[in-house]
Amino acid sequence: MPTIDVERLKAYGRRFADGFTPGQKAITILGVVGVVLAGMWFMRWAGATEYAALYTDLDSEDAGEVVDALESQGIDYRLEDGGRTVLVPRKDVYRIRVDLSAQGLPSGGSDSYALLDQGGITKDEFSKRVDYQRALQGELARTIEEIDSIRAADVKLTIPQDRVFVGGEEDRPTAAVLVDTGTTTLPGETVQAIVHLVSSSVADMSPDDVTVADAQGNVLAAPGKAGDLALGEQNEQRSRFEESLATSLKNLITTSLGPNRAAVTVSADLDFGETKTTTTRFEQPNNIQVPVSETTKTETYTGPGSGAAGVLGPDGTPLATGDQPVDYSNTQAERDFALDRIEETRNEAPGAVERLSVSVLLDSEAVDAGDVQLWEDALAAAAGIDPARGDQLQVQRVAFDQEAREAAAEQLGAASAAQSQTQLLDIVRTVVTLLIVGLVLFLAWRAIKRAEANRVPLRVPLDLRELEAGELALPAGADAPHAAPPPRVLEPAPIPAEAEVAALIESQPEEVAQTLRSWLADRRS
């Protein structure tokens, strides 16, 4: 087995290190230390356990049950969000979730259909009914909590007992829903979704029998408002209409006068009642009279006069008729014509404008007094002002606060400048980091090149055959076997010989080393 020449390796190491300046050595050492620290941090980060959410928004009861189950199984976990969120290793999330689901965890903080499995055959009918109502309330509450922006929900049902005679108002079930949305305003569409979700889950329940309220005490939906929008949806629709109209008018003014030259306020009264109108009218088909049935009746009589008296004259005396003959004829005809019956049902959607009030303030520096009427006419047409409906439009010239405008402009400019400065600093940091890395690499490359340039090429002082023979060539005429050889001028070996010697050293390092040692020993002696 070939031996390692430690001294030779040390010499190469010193020769390589001598090619660096002190500054380059310091930078290289710092770079190496930084790379080592970064590698250690990366290995620590890569080897750390990654956690993922097992359950979120748990109540205290469910969180305690889940934690107890995890501790009993020896599973590592973490708690966040005040104990409402449970974290477990990411690779085991789905397996743990399935195992806990088999145990009925989490229960949702409310009752479930598992109540129906308790009690056995000894449970009476009243207990079964109460358990069913509790289970239905819990399932509805958990379903509502799945809706976005709803943190918690509580459902209370009133289900009447079955009666022999049904159909009365007292036989209709009702529901009350309390939702907690925090500081978020629940949209009207979501309220309607909750109402229909609850009413569709209970037999014989109408959407009119569901009441929805939030944690702040606002009634979002209540009975007696069939067909009308909920209060929250009414306010939302009114706000959207006013904001849209104000933005439209302000854009009209900004196009002509520029930004920050007008203030627009809109107040609208909307009719949220739903109106249904049914109209029935009859018309002839294509204005053509086509009889569908016709009846004709004719009466005739011919005979002598009866000569009956009793017909009074103008003076009250009877008139004599005599025996003149009578010829009587009467014809009656009844015709039924075909008519088209047209019934029209029109449903007017809620949200019609009942009254509109618009107030516009224009900057006196941008608008002359003679132009106010022109602006008033243009804004009235754009807003759809109807005087017959009681709409009002007020347009006035006022002096705008220039200091506030300048302050707002300065704040906007400062914010823009701060954002630009932040972006510039990020770019500078990135560029400086890249330059430092590039400088370190350049210095290292330069030091390596300098070390290679200062490296002394290997010269072989003696002929290879003499080294292999292990003896020195003596000059001619020398008698003493141990006489010192005369000084000899050494010539550098040609380049091909250097290549051959290097190849010999690579292939037979032990033999070459032994030859050199014997040569040096002979020379010292």
Salt bridges, closest charged atoms under 4 A:
GLU50 OE2 - ARG90 NE 3.03
ASP57 OD1 - ARG84 NH2 3.68
ASP92 OD2 - LYS91 NZ 3.23
ASP92 OD2 - ARG95 NH2 3.92
ASP99 OD2 - ARG95 NH1 3.54
ASP111 OD2 - ARG134 NE 2.85
ASP131 OD2 - LYS123 NZ 2.59
ASP131 OD1 - ARG134 NH1 3.86
GLU139 OE2 - ARG142 NH2 2.54
ASP154 OD2 - LYS156 NZ 3.88
ASP162 OD2 - ARG129 NH2 3.90
GLU169 OE1 - ARG172 NH1 3.17
ASP171 OD1 - ARG163 NE 3.04
ASP209 OD2 - ARG172 NH2 2.80
GLU236 OE2 - ARG240 NH1 2.92
GLU283 OE2 - ARG281 NE 2.95
GLU294 OE2 - ARG335 NE 2.89
GLU299 OE2 - LYS297 NZ 3.87
GLU343 OE2 - ARG341 NH2 2.85
GLU344 OE2 - ARG281 NH1 3.02
ASP363 OD2 - ARG261 NH1 2.62
ASP363 OD2 - ARG405 NH2 3.02
ASP391 OD2 - ARG389 NH2 2.47
ASP426 OD1 - ARG429 NH1 2.89
ASP463 OD2 - ARG465 NE 3.09
GLU498 OE2 - ARG459 NH1 2.11
